[in-house]
Amino acid sequence: MRSLAGVVHLLGSVLVLFAALFLLPISAALYYHEFALTAFAASGAACLVVGLAIRSTTLRFRTDLKPRDAYLLVTLTWLVLAAVGTAPLLALMPRLSFTRAFFETMSGLTTTGATVLSGLDALPRALILWRAALSWLGGMGIIVMAVAILPLLGIGGMDMYRAETPGPVKDAKLTPRIAQTAQLLWFVYAVLTALCAVSLRAAGMHWFDALCHAFSALSLGAFSSHDASIGYFNSPLIEAVLVVFMLLGAMNFATHFVALRKGEPATYRRDPEAKWPLVWIGVSCIGVSLHVWINGVYPGFATAFRYVTFNLVSIATSCGLTSTDYGHWPIFAPMWMLFLSCLCASSGSPGGGIKVFRVLVLVKQSVREMFALVHPQAVAPLKIAGHLVSNRVVFSVLAFIFLYFITIVALTFALLLSGLDFTSAVSAIIACINNAGPGLGVVGPGSHYGALSDFQLWMCTTAMMLGRVEIFTVLILFTPTFWRK
């Protein structure tokens, strides 16, 4: 009981921090003289008051986190913040149901970028900025931010960092203290976001659009300020800038920090999680461009290469911004792009999917098993980039991939049972669990998730949540062992 109360106390602290995010849309509403000011000011004040009330009433239960407490806190944080984030949407859009508002905010916090809203060009700019800010905050993780700003978690801070940080390798620290590590990761994240915004402004965007799309590009969220997404700008230069920053966003931010601190670009070459996705994406861009061009979608290879490169990089990195409706391309192209979204994001990045490290472990373990069949007495250690990978990590990777595909199958069948067609169902679940945004069919880039029923939206919301916190964090809460003392 005391442990649960301690989790609630820390959840109150997170709510206090989350209240600060409301300052962004409040500032936008003041600058643009929008009626949305009242909704965001009231929502932010309510979030702050509730957070402070929870903190004060549970202060005596403040304690260090145990590993299982961290999993509970992470799961509750994403659920509670998504619920709190619906307040301004419900106030500004009274016809929007709670289900659809919750889907929208969960999509933002999980950096999925799937939306049920249309008419974005006519919405208050404060609301557009709010959606982008949710993605940016979720990109590195609200829990990591809490550890960076509030040094109140003690030893338990590392447990929470492990529960929240994407990827299978979570024990490596850039600095001896977890708070310093989180601060450095956020510093790199913020600097790259600022560079992206300035670059987009130089490429022709207005400052507001540049900021919103910088938030989306670095967090790998697909929220745009326009219904047509990047297609609204019709600018090869803007697309090129976003391609660069989406690729940077899909890499391990610890690698960015080491490369910047040492001034060694070779750091990226030594990191297999940075090298292999670039190879896969580069080869795919050329191959898919040829396929689309040969099938007569575009009159020339250069045009095909432009549109394929942007959209393939966006989906492969699990960002989800689009420049055209690729749902009309030959089916191989968009399906291959969705497949890449399972593989190309690195651990320690905001990206979704299996993660590059797990893919490399799975490939090397498969080779090792075949080698063992031929040489049963041989000792064949598994290494990634010269580092030995323990069998514990290998078993964890195998278990994760099993649960990953079982989750996709189960949720896809749930959508099929509800009456959704196969292409829309399977692509929606893959896109949501990979936090990649648009799927195909009725949830394709030329449409949005607003066509789905409430039940179907809850299935997709579940997929987004599981994909963001990487399945184990949530499913472990449903095991009897977790709740035993």
C-alpha positions as CSV (number, residue, x, y, z in Angstrom):
1,M,0.0,0.0,0.0
2,R,2.8,2.4,0.9
3,S,4.6,1.6,-2.4
4,L,1.4,2.3,-4.4
5,A,1.0,5.6,-2.5
6,G,4.6,6.5,-3.4
7,V,3.8,5.9,-7.1
8,V,0.8,8.2,-6.8
9,H,3.0,10.9,-5.1
10,L,5.4,10.8,-8.0
11,L,2.5,10.9,-10.5
12,G,1.5,14.1,-8.9
13,S,4.9,15.5,-9.5
14,V,4.7,14.5,-13.2
15,L,1.3,16.3,-13.4
16,V,2.9,19.5,-12.0
17,L,5.6,19.3,-14.7
18,F,3.0,18.5,-17.4
19,A,1.2,21.7,-16.4
20,A,4.2,23.7,-17.7
21,L,3.6,22.4,-21.2
22,F,0.3,24.4,-21.3
23,L,2.4,27.6,-21.4
24,L,3.2,26.9,-25.1
25,P,-0.4,27.0,-26.4
26,I,-1.2,29.8,-23.9
27,S,1.6,31.9,-25.4
28,A,0.4,31.1,-28.9
29,A,-3.2,32.1,-28.0
30,L,-2.0,35.4,-26.6
31,Y,0.2,36.1,-29.6
32,Y,-2.5,35.3,-32.1
33,H,-5.4,36.8,-30.0
34,E,-7.3,33.5,-30.1
35,F,-10.3,32.5,-28.0
36,A,-8.5,29.2,-27.2
37,L,-6.7,31.1,-24.4
38,T,-9.4,30.4,-21.8
39,A,-9.5,26.7,-22.5
40,F,-5.8,26.2,-22.2
41,A,-5.4,28.5,-19.2
42,A,-8.2,26.6,-17.3
43,S,-6.8,23.2,-18.3
44,G,-3.3,24.1,-17.3
45,A,-4.4,25.5,-14.0
46,A,-6.5,22.5,-13.2
47,C,-3.6,20.2,-14.0
48,L,-1.3,22.2,-11.8
49,V,-3.8,22.3,-8.9
50,V,-4.5,18.5,-9.1
51,G,-0.8,17.7,-9.3
52,L,0.0,19.8,-6.3
53,A,-2.9,18.4,-4.3
54,I,-1.8,14.8,-5.0
55,R,1.8,15.7,-4.0
56,S,0.8,17.4,-0.8
57,T,-1.6,14.7,0.4
58,T,0.9,11.8,-0.3
59,L,4.0,13.6,0.8
60,R,4.6,11.2,3.7
61,F,4.7,8.3,1.3
62,R,7.6,9.7,-0.7
63,T,10.1,6.9,-1.3
64,D,12.6,5.5,-3.8
65,L,11.1,3.4,-6.5
66,K,11.5,-0.3,-6.8
67,P,11.7,-1.8,-10.3
68,R,8.1,-2.9,-10.4
69,D,6.9,0.5,-9.1
70,A,8.6,2.1,-12.1
71,Y,6.6,0.0,-14.5
72,L,3.4,0.9,-12.8
73,L,4.3,4.6,-12.8
74,V,5.2,4.7,-16.5
75,T,2.0,3.0,-17.5
76,L,-0.1,5.3,-15.3
77,T,1.7,8.4,-16.5
78,W,0.9,7.8,-20.2
79,L,-2.7,7.0,-19.4
80,V,-3.2,9.9,-17.0
81,L,-1.4,12.5,-19.2
82,A,-3.4,11.4,-22.2
83,A,-6.6,11.9,-20.2
84,V,-5.5,15.3,-18.9
85,G,-4.5,16.3,-22.4
86,T,-8.0,15.8,-23.7
87,A,-9.3,18.8,-21.7
88,P,-8.5,21.6,-24.1
89,L,-9.7,19.5,-27.1
90,L,-13.1,18.8,-25.4
91,A,-13.5,22.5,-24.5
92,L,-12.7,23.8,-27.9
93,M,-14.4,21.1,-29.9
94,P,-17.6,20.2,-28.0
95,R,-18.7,17.7,-30.7
96,L,-15.6,15.7,-30.2
97,S,-16.2,12.6,-28.0
98,F,-13.9,11.6,-25.2
99,T,-12.8,8.5,-27.1
100,R,-11.6,10.6,-30.1
101,A,-10.0,13.2,-27.9
102,F,-8.2,10.5,-25.9
103,F,-7.1,8.9,-29.2
104,E,-5.7,12.2,-30.4
105,T,-3.7,13.0,-27.2
106,M,-2.4,9.4,-26.9
107,S,-1.4,9.6,-30.5
108,G,0.6,12.8,-29.7
109,L,2.2,11.5,-26.5
110,T,3.2,8.2,-28.1
111,T,4.5,10.2,-31.2
112,T,2.3,8.1,-33.4
113,G,0.7,11.1,-35.2
114,A,-2.5,9.3,-36.2
115,T,-5.3,11.8,-36.1
116,V,-9.1,11.8,-36.1
117,L,-9.3,15.6,-36.9
118,S,-9.8,17.3,-40.2
119,G,-9.9,20.9,-41.2
120,L,-6.5,21.6,-39.4
121,D,-5.9,24.8,-41.4
122,A,-9.0,26.3,-39.8
123,L,-8.3,25.3,-36.2
124,P,-6.8,27.7,-33.6
125,R,-3.0,27.8,-33.8
126,A,-2.8,27.2,-30.1
127,L,-4.5,23.9,-30.6
128,I,-2.2,23.0,-33.5
129,L,0.9,23.9,-31.3
130,W,-0.6,21.8,-28.5
131,R,-0.7,18.7,-30.6
132,A,2.9,19.2,-31.8
133,A,4.1,19.9,-28.2
134,L,2.5,16.6,-27.0
135,S,4.5,14.8,-29.6
136,W,7.7,16.6,-28.7
137,L,7.3,15.9,-25.0
138,G,6.5,12.2,-25.7
139,G,9.5,11.9,-28.0
140,M,12.1,11.7,-25.3
141,G,9.6,10.7,-22.6
142,I,7.9,12.6,-19.8
143,I,9.5,10.3,-17.3
144,V,13.0,11.1,-18.4
145,M,12.1,14.8,-18.2
146,A,10.9,14.3,-14.7
147,V,14.1,12.6,-13.7
148,A,16.1,15.4,-15.3
149,I,14.3,18.3,-13.6
150,L,13.2,16.8,-10.3
151,P,16.1,15.1,-8.4
152,L,13.6,13.5,-6.1
153,L,13.7,9.9,-7.2
154,G,17.0,8.8,-5.6
155,I,18.3,5.4,-6.6
156,G,14.9,4.6,-8.0
157,G,15.4,7.1,-10.8
158,M,17.4,4.5,-12.7
159,D,14.6,2.0,-12.4
160,M,12.2,4.5,-13.9
161,Y,14.6,5.4,-16.7
162,R,15.0,1.8,-17.6
163,A,11.2,1.3,-17.7
164,E,10.7,4.4,-19.9
165,T,13.7,4.5,-22.3
166,P,13.0,2.8,-25.6
167,G,15.1,-0.1,-26.6
168,P,16.5,-3.3,-25.1
169,V,19.9,-1.9,-23.9
170,K,19.1,0.4,-21.0
171,D,21.9,0.0,-18.5
172,A,24.5,2.2,-20.3
173,K,24.8,5.7,-18.8
174,L,26.5,8.7,-20.3
175,T,27.2,10.1,-16.9
176,P,27.4,8.5,-13.4
177,R,24.1,10.1,-12.3
178,I,20.8,9.3,-14.0
179,A,19.6,13.0,-13.7
180,Q,22.7,14.2,-15.5
181,T,22.1,11.5,-18.2
182,A,18.6,12.6,-18.7
183,Q,19.5,16.3,-18.8
184,L,22.2,15.6,-21.5
185,L,19.7,13.6,-23.6
186,W,17.2,16.4,-23.4
187,F,19.9,19.0,-24.2
188,V,20.8,17.1,-27.4
189,Y,17.1,16.7,-28.2
190,A,16.4,20.4,-27.8
191,V,19.4,21.5,-29.8
192,L,18.5,19.3,-32.7
193,T,14.9,20.6,-32.6
194,A,16.1,24.2,-32.7
195,L,18.4,23.5,-35.6
196,C,15.5,21.8,-37.4
197,A,13.2,24.8,-36.8
198,V,15.8,27.3,-38.1
199,S,16.6,25.1,-41.1
200,L,12.9,24.8,-42.0
201,R,12.5,28.6,-41.7
202,A,15.4,29.1,-44.0
203,A,13.9,26.6,-46.4
204,G,10.7,28.7,-46.7
205,M,8.4,27.9,-43.8
206,H,6.9,30.5,-41.5
207,W,8.2,30.3,-37.9
208,F,5.0,28.8,-36.6
209,D,5.0,26.0,-39.1
210,A,8.7,25.5,-38.7
211,L,8.4,25.1,-35.0
212,C,5.5,22.6,-35.2
213,H,7.2,20.5,-37.9
214,A,10.5,20.6,-36.0
215,F,8.7,19.2,-33.0
216,S,7.2,16.4,-35.2
217,A,10.4,15.6,-37.1
218,L,12.6,15.2,-34.0
219,S,10.0,13.4,-32.0
220,L,9.1,11.2,-35.0
221,G,5.5,12.2,-34.6
222,A,3.3,12.9,-37.7
223,F,1.2,15.8,-36.5
224,S,1.3,18.6,-39.0
225,S,-0.3,22.1,-39.1
226,H,-2.1,21.3,-42.4
227,D,-4.4,18.6,-43.6
228,A,-2.1,18.0,-46.6
229,S,0.8,17.6,-44.2
230,I,4.1,18.4,-46.0
231,G,2.4,18.2,-49.3
232,Y,0.9,21.6,-48.5
233,F,4.3,23.3,-49.0
234,N,5.2,21.4,-52.2
235,S,8.9,22.2,-51.6
236,P,11.8,19.8,-52.4
237,L,14.0,21.8,-50.1
238,I,11.7,21.5,-47.1
239,E,11.3,17.8,-47.8
240,A,15.1,17.4,-47.9
241,V,15.6,19.2,-44.6
242,L,13.0,17.0,-42.9
243,V,14.5,13.9,-44.3
244,V,17.8,14.7,-42.6
245,F,16.3,15.5,-39.3
246,M,13.9,12.5,-39.4
247,L,17.0,10.2,-39.9
248,L,18.7,12.0,-37.0
249,G,15.6,11.5,-34.8
250,A,15.6,7.8,-35.5
251,M,19.2,7.4,-34.2
252,N,20.2,6.8,-30.6
253,F,20.5,10.2,-28.9
254,A,23.3,8.8,-26.8
255,T,25.3,8.4,-30.0
256,H,24.5,12.0,-31.0
257,F,25.8,13.2,-27.6
258,V,29.0,11.2,-27.9
259,A,29.6,12.4,-31.4
260,L,29.1,16.0,-30.5
261,R,31.2,15.9,-27.3
262,K,34.1,14.2,-29.0
263,G,33.7,15.9,-32.4
264,E,34.0,12.6,-34.1
265,P,31.5,11.9,-37.0
266,A,33.1,8.4,-37.1
267,T,31.0,7.6,-34.0
268,Y,28.0,7.0,-36.3
269,R,30.0,4.6,-38.5
270,R,31.0,2.6,-35.4
271,D,27.3,2.4,-34.2
272,P,25.6,-0.5,-36.1
273,E,22.2,1.0,-35.1
274,A,23.1,4.1,-37.1
275,K,24.8,2.4,-40.0
276,W,22.4,-0.4,-41.0
277,P,19.2,1.6,-41.1
278,L,20.8,4.0,-43.5
279,V,21.8,1.1,-45.7
280,W,18.3,-0.4,-45.6
281,I,16.6,2.9,-46.2
282,G,19.0,4.0,-49.0
283,V,18.7,0.8,-51.0
284,S,14.9,0.9,-50.5
285,C,14.6,4.4,-51.7
286,I,16.3,3.5,-55.0
287,G,14.4,0.2,-55.4
288,V,11.0,1.5,-54.6
289,S,11.5,4.6,-56.8
290,L,12.3,2.3,-59.7
291,H,9.3,0.2,-59.0
292,V,6.9,3.2,-58.8
293,W,8.4,4.8,-61.9
294,I,8.3,1.6,-64.0
295,N,4.6,1.3,-63.0
296,G,3.9,4.7,-64.5
297,V,3.0,6.5,-61.3
298,Y,5.3,9.4,-62.1
299,P,6.6,10.5,-65.6
300,G,10.3,10.5,-64.6
301,F,12.6,8.8,-62.2
302,A,13.7,12.0,-60.5
303,T,10.1,12.9,-59.6
304,A,9.5,9.3,-58.3
305,F,12.7,9.4,-56.3
306,R,11.7,12.7,-54.6
307,Y,8.3,11.5,-53.5
308,V,9.4,8.0,-52.6
309,T,12.4,9.2,-50.6
310,F,10.5,11.6,-48.4
311,N,7.6,9.3,-47.7
312,L,9.7,6.1,-47.3
313,V,12.1,7.8,-44.9
314,S,9.1,9.2,-43.0
315,I,7.4,5.9,-42.5
316,A,10.5,3.8,-42.1
317,T,11.7,6.0,-39.2
318,S,8.1,5.9,-37.8
319,C,7.7,9.6,-38.2
320,G,4.6,9.6,-40.5
321,L,4.7,13.0,-42.2
322,T,3.5,12.7,-45.8
323,S,4.0,14.7,-49.0
324,T,1.6,12.7,-51.2
325,D,-1.1,10.0,-51.0
326,Y,1.1,6.9,-51.5
327,G,-2.0,4.8,-50.9
328,H,-2.4,5.0,-54.7
329,W,1.0,3.5,-55.4
330,P,1.4,-0.2,-56.3
331,I,0.7,-2.1,-53.1
332,F,4.3,-3.3,-52.8
333,A,5.6,0.2,-52.1
334,P,3.4,1.2,-49.1
335,M,3.6,-2.3,-47.6
336,W,7.4,-2.3,-47.8
337,M,7.4,1.1,-46.1
338,L,5.3,-0.2,-43.3
339,F,7.6,-3.2,-43.0
340,L,10.6,-0.9,-42.7
341,S,8.8,0.9,-39.8
342,C,9.2,-2.3,-37.8
343,L,13.0,-2.3,-38.2
344,C,14.7,1.1,-38.7
345,A,14.4,3.0,-35.4
346,S,17.3,2.7,-33.0
347,S,17.1,2.0,-29.3
348,G,17.4,5.3,-27.3
349,S,15.4,7.1,-30.0
350,P,11.7,8.2,-30.0
351,G,11.1,5.7,-32.9
352,G,8.8,2.7,-32.6
353,G,8.9,-0.9,-33.9
354,I,11.2,-3.7,-33.0
355,K,14.4,-1.5,-33.0
356,V,17.6,-2.1,-35.0
357,F,19.4,-3.7,-32.0
358,R,16.8,-6.4,-31.7
359,V,16.8,-7.1,-35.4
360,L,20.6,-7.5,-35.3
361,V,20.4,-9.8,-32.3
362,L,17.7,-11.9,-34.0
363,V,19.7,-12.2,-37.2
364,K,23.0,-13.2,-35.4
365,Q,21.1,-15.6,-33.1
366,S,19.6,-17.3,-36.2
367,V,23.1,-17.6,-37.8
368,R,24.4,-18.9,-34.5
369,E,21.7,-21.6,-34.2
370,M,22.5,-22.8,-37.7
371,F,26.2,-22.9,-36.9
372,A,25.4,-24.9,-33.7
373,L,23.5,-27.5,-35.8
374,V,26.6,-28.1,-37.9
375,H,29.1,-27.8,-35.0
376,P,27.2,-28.8,-31.8
377,Q,30.3,-28.7,-29.6
378,A,31.6,-25.3,-30.7
379,V,31.3,-22.2,-28.5
380,A,29.9,-19.3,-30.6
381,P,29.4,-16.1,-28.6
382,L,27.0,-13.5,-30.0
383,K,28.6,-10.1,-30.5
384,I,27.2,-6.8,-31.8
385,A,29.9,-4.2,-32.8
386,G,32.5,-6.3,-31.0
387,H,30.6,-6.3,-27.7
388,L,29.4,-9.6,-26.2
389,V,25.6,-9.9,-25.9
390,S,24.6,-12.1,-23.0
391,N,22.1,-14.9,-23.4
392,R,19.8,-13.0,-21.0
393,V,19.5,-10.2,-23.6
394,V,19.0,-12.7,-26.4
395,F,16.2,-14.4,-24.5
396,S,14.6,-11.0,-23.8
397,V,14.8,-10.1,-27.4
398,L,13.2,-13.3,-28.5
399,A,10.4,-12.9,-26.0
400,F,9.8,-9.3,-27.0
401,I,9.5,-10.2,-30.7
402,F,7.1,-13.0,-30.0
403,L,4.8,-10.7,-27.9
404,Y,5.2,-8.0,-30.6
405,F,3.8,-10.2,-33.4
406,I,1.2,-11.9,-31.2
407,T,-0.1,-8.4,-30.2
408,I,-0.3,-7.4,-33.9
409,V,-2.2,-10.6,-34.7
410,A,-4.6,-10.3,-31.8
411,L,-5.4,-6.6,-32.4
412,T,-5.8,-7.1,-36.1
413,F,-8.3,-9.9,-35.5
414,A,-10.2,-7.6,-33.2
415,L,-10.5,-5.0,-35.9
416,L,-11.5,-7.7,-38.5
417,L,-14.2,-8.9,-36.0
418,S,-15.5,-5.3,-35.8
419,G,-16.0,-5.3,-39.6
420,L,-13.0,-3.4,-40.8
421,D,-11.4,-4.6,-44.1
422,F,-8.2,-6.6,-43.9
423,T,-5.8,-4.0,-45.5
424,S,-7.1,-1.2,-43.3
425,A,-7.0,-3.4,-40.1
426,V,-3.5,-4.9,-40.5
427,S,-2.0,-1.6,-41.6
428,A,-3.7,0.4,-38.8
429,I,-2.4,-1.9,-36.1
430,I,1.2,-2.1,-37.6
431,A,1.2,1.7,-38.0
432,C,0.0,2.3,-34.5
433,I,2.2,-0.3,-32.7
434,N,5.2,1.1,-34.6
435,N,4.0,4.7,-33.8
436,A,4.2,5.4,-37.5
437,G,0.9,7.3,-38.1
438,P,-0.9,6.6,-41.3
439,G,-1.8,3.1,-42.5
440,L,-3.6,2.1,-45.7
441,G,-7.2,1.9,-46.9
442,V,-9.6,4.0,-44.8
443,V,-6.7,5.0,-42.5
444,G,-4.3,5.8,-45.4
445,P,-2.4,9.1,-46.0
446,G,-5.3,10.5,-48.0
447,S,-7.7,10.0,-45.1
448,H,-7.5,9.8,-41.3
449,Y,-8.6,7.6,-38.4
450,G,-11.8,9.5,-38.0
451,A,-13.6,6.9,-40.1
452,L,-13.1,4.2,-37.4
453,S,-15.7,3.3,-34.7
454,D,-15.1,3.9,-31.0
455,F,-14.2,0.2,-30.5
456,Q,-11.7,0.3,-33.4
457,L,-10.2,3.5,-32.1
458,W,-9.7,1.9,-28.6
459,M,-7.9,-1.0,-30.3
460,C,-5.6,1.4,-32.1
461,T,-5.0,3.4,-28.9
462,T,-4.0,0.1,-27.2
463,A,-1.6,-0.6,-30.0
464,M,-0.1,2.9,-29.7
465,M,0.4,2.6,-25.9
466,L,1.9,-0.9,-26.1
467,G,4.3,0.2,-28.9
468,R,5.4,3.3,-27.1
469,V,6.3,1.7,-23.8
470,E,7.4,-1.5,-25.5
471,I,4.8,-4.1,-24.5
472,F,6.6,-5.6,-21.4
473,T,6.0,-2.5,-19.3
474,V,2.3,-2.8,-19.7
475,L,1.8,-6.6,-19.9
476,I,3.9,-7.2,-16.7
477,L,1.1,-5.4,-14.8
478,F,-1.3,-8.2,-15.6
479,T,0.9,-11.0,-14.2
480,P,0.1,-12.3,-10.7
481,T,3.9,-12.2,-9.9
482,F,3.9,-8.4,-10.2
483,W,1.3,-7.9,-7.4
484,R,2.8,-10.4,-4.9
485,K,4.9,-9.0,-2.1
